[in-house]
Amino acid sequence: MTDTGFLYDPVCLAHRTGRGHEERPERLRAILRRLQASGLLERLDAIAPAPATRPQIELVHEPAYI
């Protein structure tokens, strides 16, 4: 493996940010297709996602937002 990780779970495809937003399932599918076609995907270290803890979330969001 490499020193480069790839965090992914199919649940990511359910993340819908609204019309016109760049983060959307179609973009993620295109990235996955490109990684697979290039052979790069199997060279990446797979990282399983895990729910963030509240302290982790507070590193990037104000407590009032949470």
N, C-alpha and C positions, 0 to 999 in steps of 0.2 A: 504494500500500500504506500501511499504518499503522506505528506504532511498537510494535505488539503482535505478538509472534511466537507461532506454534503449532507445537510439536514433536510429531510423530506419525509412526508407522510401523505398518503392520498387524501386525508382530511383537508389538506391545504387547498385542494381544488374546490372546496365548499366555501372558501373565503371570498365573499363578494363585496367589493368596495363601492360599487355604483358605476353607472354608465360613464365612460370616458376616463376612468381612473386606470393608470398603467398597471397596477397590481390586480390582475384578474386571472381566472383559470386558464384562459387561452394562452396567455403569456407563459405561464408555468408549464403547460403542455408543450409549447414550442421549445422551451429551454430543455426539457427532458428529452424530447425527440433529438435535438441537436447533440446533447451529451451522449446519447446512445449511439447515434449515427457516427460520431467521431471516435468512438471507443474510449472516450475519456471517463464516462460514468463508472465503468468497472475499475478504473484506476484511483477513484476517490474513496476516502474512508467514509463509510456510511455512519451517520450519527442519528440515533433514534430521538425524536423530540420528546420532551417531557413538560408537563405543566410548570409554568413559572411560579415561584414562590412570591408572596407579597413583597418581601424585601427586594427581590430581583426586579419586580415591576416598578417599585418605587425608585429604582435607579434611573428610570427613563420617564416616569410620569409622576406628577404631583399627587400626593395622597388624596386630595379632594376629587381628582379625576377618576380615581379607582372606585 
